[in-house]
């Protein structure tokens, strides 16, 4: 393995240094922009999920009310049919 001595130095041109710093700044800015965008999307997805859960709950409530209405209407029709059958003297078999 090669040993580095105290006199070892690295020379880099000013142009390359500026390009490296600019590249690092661009990559860092891009990272924070993407992170912010992902956080915004995550917040929006959470909000949409909560809205969907609320809509599903309201839909289930509406379905239950509709089923009760249909059951009540069915009972009324059965009573009406029974009374009509009795009025005409027809017996159920």
Order of alpha helices (4+ residues) and beta strands (2+ residues): alpha
